[in-house]
């Protein structure tokens, strides 16, 4: 059976992709993101072989969502890619909590865990992308990532709440 540490690692990776707003990247950064989404999907598929029966639907839905997100070209339908990564992230949170508590997780518990693990977009971006990709992403189609708006030390001081995030967890983005 997949152990709790491996499940937490999968959740950490999904959270980092989501929190870094990596699904909004294009060009070389977008290709890097797609590679990591595919790797996470492959690891979820492998976890399906060694999980408990009650965990399978969450992991399978996460795998499907990540596969769909990886099929969307970088820089296009970035909000849809973000929502699909969020489906996987939430599913993994249900599994992690269910395993810890030995009972099904509630939506409130999942949101609380994800909020507790939330990393500010700028910090997550710096953790996710190597420095060579820090400033190379072209603007995305929805405008969340504008040329030069993300990347270590490149964001202005004006922020606004991003209410379009699926999970309802407050996030911030460059204005």
C-alpha positions, 0 to 999 in steps of 0.5 A, spaced: 500 500 500 502 507 498 504 510 504 502 516 508 509 520 506 508 518 499 501 521 499 503 527 502 509 528 497 503 527 491 499 533 495 505 537 496 507 537 488 500 538 486 499 544 491 506 547 488 503 547 481 497 550 483 500 555 488 505 557 483 500 559 478 504 554 474 498 553 469 498 560 467 505 559 464 507 559 457 513 558 452 519 554 456 516 555 463 509 552 460 513 546 457 516 545 464 509 545 467 506 540 463 512 535 464 511 536 471 503 535 471 505 529 466 509 526 472 504 527 477 499 524 473 504 518 472 505 517 479 498 518 481 496 512 476 502 508 480 499 510 486 492 507 484 495 500 484 497 500 491 491 504 495 485 502 499 479 501 495 475 507 498 481 512 495 481 509 488 475 514 486 479 520 488 486 518 485 483 516 479 479 523 478 486 526 480 489 522 474 484 524 469 484 531 471 491 532 470 491 528 464 486 533 461 490 539 464 497 536 461 493 536 454 491 543 454 497 547 450 501 551 455 498 559 455 491 557 453 485 555 457 490 556 463 484 557 468 481 550 465 488 547 467 488 550 473 481 548 475 483 541 473 490 541 477 485 543 483 481 537 482 487 533 483 489 537 489 483 536 492 482 529 491 489 528 494 487 532 500 481 527 501 485 521 501 491 524 506 486 526 511 482 520 510 488 516 511 490 520 517 483 520 521 481 513 518 474 516 516 472 520 510 474 527 510 469 533 510 469 538 505 471 543 510 477 539 513 480 539 505 479 546 505 482 547 511 488 543 510 489 546 503 489 553 506 494 551 511 499 548 506 498 554 501 504 558 499 504 565 496 504 565 489 511 568 488 514 564 493 511 557 490 513 560 483 520 561 486 520 554 489 517 550 482 521 554 477 528 553 476 532 560 476 533 560 468 525 560 467 524 565 472 522 571 467 521 567 460 513 566 461 509 570 456 503 573 458 497 568 459 490 568 455 487 570 462 492 575 464 493 572 471 501 572 468 503 578 465 510 578 462 514 580 467 509 580 473 511 573 476 518 571 477 522 572 483 523 579 485 519 581 479 512 583 482 509 590 483 507 591 490 499 592 488 495 585 489 488 584 489 484 578 491 483 572 486 476 570 487 476 566 481 480 560 484 475 554 484 477 551 491 475 558 495 481 559 498 484 566 498 490 567 493 493 573 491 496 575 484 499 581 481 495 587 479 
